[in-house]
Amino acid sequence: MNSQHQAKPFLKWAGGKTQLLNDIEKKFTTQKNDQFTYIEPFIGSGAVLFWVLNNFPNLKHVVINDMNEDLTCAYKIIKNSVKELIPILKEWEKEYHLIDDNLEHKKEYYYAKRTLFNTRNSNTVRQTALFIFLNKTCFNGLYRVNKKNEYNVPIGSYKKPMICDEKNLIAVSHALKKVKILSGDFEKTINNISENTVFYLDPPYKPLSNTSNFNAYTKSNFNDNEQIRLKKFCEQLDSKNCKWILSHSDLTFFDDLFREYKIIRVKAKRSINANPNKRGVITELLIAN
């Protein structure tokens, strides 16, 4: 692997934090050569994770987690079986690009892959390949499932998307070698803390309106009671002398819930809305202890 190639997110992801890294970096009190444990209970596309892995060479432990088992399976496969994954993605990318401008054939290809993904009968490598293929070809890189845990995002309008970024997948595989990957409830990550631990928390956002609810990325909903449980989790981290940083949607609900903590507003670009005119810059919250 070319050591100059730094790992970056291998997925498009609603609410990905690449654009907020400068703001998040300012909240980090650790220095480049510090030894510390880094834990991310809601991993998503991992923008902050890869920034941490690329910039802090002396990390003691790194732990990531998510309730979305399709997502955590993808991380595990890239970590352990990237050489089996890449040829499948290359083949599908070639086939998809050859269809070119025939939209009906493209739809047939996409929806056949989506149906296959939802049967969940493939082995884990192929299931992850399907997950990545759908992510690169669906509408806006969105991940959304219904109550039956069926992925239901329609095809996107990309003509020749890069489905297999081989160089980055290899870099990600290398970076993940030092990462422990969990799948389940965020609270269990507390079992991995050690002296000098930093948490970054990026939970499913409370929607700004009834029509902007894109957080159904597991079959169970992350509702207000879950948000309150997360606040209590942050209080537990306080009691264990952990540093934590939390991202969230800009709502008075969180101003009230986290009123005893430091809250700043940062600008973020909204990229998901059925109406392109309603995409644009919004504010989000960064909360820290």
C-alpha positions in Angstrom: 0.0 0.0 0.0 1.2 3.5 -0.8 1.8 5.0 2.7 1.0 8.4 1.3 -2.6 7.5 0.7 -4.6 8.4 3.7 -7.9 6.5 4.4 -11.1 8.5 4.0 -14.8 7.4 4.2 -15.6 4.6 1.8 -19.3 5.5 1.7 -21.5 8.5 1.0 -23.6 9.1 4.1 -26.4 11.4 5.1 -25.0 13.7 7.8 -21.4 12.7 7.1 -19.0 15.0 9.0 -16.2 15.7 6.5 -17.4 19.3 6.1 -17.3 19.8 9.9 -13.9 18.4 10.6 -12.3 21.8 11.2 -15.0 22.7 13.8 -14.7 19.3 15.5 -10.9 19.5 15.5 -11.1 22.7 17.6 -13.0 20.7 20.3 -10.3 18.1 20.5 -8.0 19.0 23.5 -5.6 16.1 22.7 -2.2 16.9 21.1 -0.8 15.0 18.1 1.5 12.7 20.0 -0.8 12.1 23.0 -1.7 8.5 23.9 -5.4 8.1 24.3 -8.3 5.8 23.6 -10.8 7.0 20.9 -14.4 5.7 20.9 -17.1 6.4 18.4 -20.5 4.8 19.3 -22.3 5.9 16.1 -19.8 5.4 13.4 -21.6 6.3 10.2 -19.2 7.0 7.3 -16.3 7.4 9.8 -15.1 10.9 8.7 -14.0 11.8 12.2 -12.6 8.3 12.8 -10.3 8.5 9.7 -9.3 12.0 10.7 -8.3 10.7 14.1 -6.5 7.7 12.7 -4.6 9.9 10.2 -3.5 12.5 12.7 -2.8 10.8 16.0 -0.1 8.2 15.6 0.1 7.1 19.2 -3.5 6.0 19.8 -3.8 3.4 22.5 -7.1 1.9 21.5 -9.8 2.7 18.9 -13.3 1.4 19.2 -16.2 2.0 16.8 -19.8 0.8 17.1 -23.1 1.2 15.3 -26.6 -0.3 15.6 -26.7 -0.7 11.8 -25.3 -4.2 11.3 -25.0 -3.8 7.5 -22.7 -0.9 8.2 -20.6 -2.6 10.9 -20.4 -5.7 8.7 -18.9 -3.6 5.9 -16.2 -2.2 8.2 -15.3 -5.7 9.3 -15.2 -7.1 5.7 -13.0 -4.2 4.6 -10.7 -4.7 7.6 -10.4 -8.5 7.1 -11.3 -9.5 3.6 -10.7 -6.5 1.3 -8.9 -8.6 -1.3 -12.1 -10.7 -1.8 -14.3 -7.6 -1.9 -12.5 -5.6 -4.5 -12.9 -7.9 -7.5 -16.7 -8.1 -7.0 -17.0 -4.4 -6.9 -14.8 -4.0 -9.9 -16.9 -6.4 -11.9 -20.2 -4.7 -10.9 -18.7 -1.2 -11.7 -17.7 -2.4 -15.2 -21.1 -3.9 -15.8 -23.0 -0.8 -14.6 -20.9 1.5 -16.7 -21.4 -0.6 -19.8 -25.1 -0.1 -19.5 -24.3 3.6 -20.1 -27.4 5.8 -20.8 -30.1 3.2 -21.0 -32.0 4.2 -17.9 -34.4 1.3 -18.0 -31.6 -1.2 -18.1 -29.8 0.7 -15.3 -33.0 0.5 -13.2 -33.3 -3.2 -13.8 -29.7 -3.8 -12.7 -30.0 -1.5 -9.6 -33.3 -3.0 -8.4 -32.1 -6.6 -8.9 -29.1 -5.8 -6.7 -31.4 -4.1 -4.1 -33.7 -7.2 -4.1 -30.7 -9.5 -3.7 -29.4 -7.3 -0.8 -32.8 -7.5 1.0 -32.9 -11.3 0.8 -29.8 -11.3 3.0 -28.8 -14.7 1.7 -25.4 -13.8 0.4 -22.2 -14.5 2.2 -20.8 -11.5 4.2 -18.3 -10.4 1.6 -20.9 -10.3 -1.2 -23.5 -8.7 1.1 -21.0 -5.9 1.8 -20.3 -5.6 -1.9 -24.1 -5.1 -2.4 -24.2 -2.6 0.4 -21.4 -0.5 -1.2 -22.8 -0.9 -4.7 -26.2 0.4 -3.5 -24.6 3.3 -1.6 -22.7 4.5 -4.7 -25.7 4.2 -7.1 -28.7 5.1 -5.0 -30.4 8.5 -4.5 -27.9 10.8 -2.6 -26.0 7.9 -0.9 -28.9 7.5 1.5 -29.3 4.5 3.7 -32.9 3.9 4.8 -34.8 0.8 5.8 -38.4 0.0 6.5 -39.8 -1.8 9.6 -38.9 -5.1 8.0 -35.3 -4.0 7.7 -35.6 -3.8 3.9 -33.5 -1.2 2.2 -35.9 0.9 0.1 -33.9 3.8 -1.4 -34.5 4.4 -5.1 -31.9 4.6 -7.8 -29.8 7.7 -8.1 -29.0 9.7 -11.3 -25.3 9.1 -11.4 -24.2 8.0 -14.9 -20.8 6.4 -14.1 -20.2 6.5 -10.4 -17.0 5.1 -8.9 -18.2 1.9 -7.2 -14.7 0.5 -6.5 -12.2 3.0 -5.1 -9.5 0.3 -4.8 -6.8 2.5 -3.5 -9.0 3.9 -0.7 -10.4 0.5 0.2 -6.9 -0.8 0.7 -6.0 2.3 2.8 -9.1 1.8 4.9 -8.4 -1.8 5.4 -4.9 -0.9 6.6 -6.2 1.9 8.9 -8.9 -0.4 10.5 -6.3 -3.0 11.6 -6.0 -1.2 14.9 -9.7 -0.7 15.3 -12.1 -2.8 17.4 -15.5 -3.0 15.6 -18.7 -3.5 17.7 -22.3 -3.7 16.6 -25.1 -2.9 19.0 -26.4 -0.4 21.5 -24.2 2.7 22.0 -24.1 2.3 25.8 -22.0 -0.8 25.7 -19.0 1.2 24.4 -18.5 2.4 27.9 -16.9 -0.9 28.7 -13.9 0.1 26.5 -12.8 3.2 28.3 -9.3 3.6 29.8 -7.3 6.4 31.2 -7.5 9.4 28.9 -10.5 8.5 26.7 -12.1 10.7 24.0 -15.6 10.0 22.7 -17.1 11.5 19.5 -20.9 11.0 19.4 -22.9 11.5 16.2 -26.3 9.9 16.9 -29.2 9.8 14.5 -30.4 13.4 14.3 -33.7 14.5 15.7 -35.4 15.8 12.5 -35.9 19.5 12.0 -39.4 18.9 10.6 -41.9 16.1 10.1 -40.8 15.8 6.5 -37.1 15.6 7.1 -36.9 12.4 9.0 -34.1 10.5 7.3 -32.9 8.8 10.5 -34.7 5.5 9.9 -31.4 3.7 9.2 -32.2 0.9 11.5 -35.6 -0.7 11.8 -35.9 0.8 15.4 -36.4 4.5 15.7 -34.0 6.7 17.7 -36.7 8.8 19.3 -36.8 11.5 22.1 -36.5 8.9 24.8 -33.3 7.6 23.1 -31.9 11.1 23.0 -32.6 11.5 26.7 -30.9 8.2 27.3 -27.9 9.4 25.3 -27.7 12.6 27.6 -27.6 10.3 30.6 -24.8 8.3 28.9 -22.8 11.5 28.5 -23.3 12.2 32.2 -21.8 8.7 32.9 -18.8 9.6 30.7 -18.4 12.8 32.9 -18.3 10.6 36.0 -15.5 8.5 34.4 -13.5 11.6 33.4 -13.9 11.0 29.7 -13.8 13.8 27.2 -16.7 13.8 24.8 -17.9 15.8 21.8 -21.5 15.4 20.5 -23.0 16.6 17.1 -26.7 17.2 16.7 -29.4 19.1 14.9 -30.0 22.7 15.9 -33.2 22.4 18.0 -34.1 24.0 21.4 -34.8 20.5 22.6 -31.0 20.0 22.8 -30.3 23.5 24.1 -32.5 22.5 27.1 -31.3 18.9 27.4 -27.6 19.9 27.4 -27.9 23.3 29.0 -25.1 22.7 31.5 -22.6 21.9 28.7 -20.8 24.0 26.1 -22.9 24.4 23.0 -21.7 26.0 19.8 -23.4 26.4 16.4 -21.6 25.5 13.3 -22.6 25.8 9.6 -23.3 22.6 7.7 -24.5 22.0 4.1 -27.8 20.2 3.9 -27.5 17.8 0.9 -30.7 15.7 1.2 -34.0 17.2 0.3 -36.4 16.1 -2.4 -36.5 19.8 -3.5 -33.0 20.9 -4.6 -34.0 24.5 -3.7 -34.3 23.5 -0.1 -30.8 22.2 0.1 -28.3 24.7 1.5 -26.5 25.9 4.6 -28.0 25.2 8.0 -26.6 25.2 11.5 -25.8 22.2 13.6 -24.8 21.9 17.3 -21.5 20.8 18.6 -21.8 20.0 22.4 -18.8 19.2 24.6 -18.1 18.6 28.3 
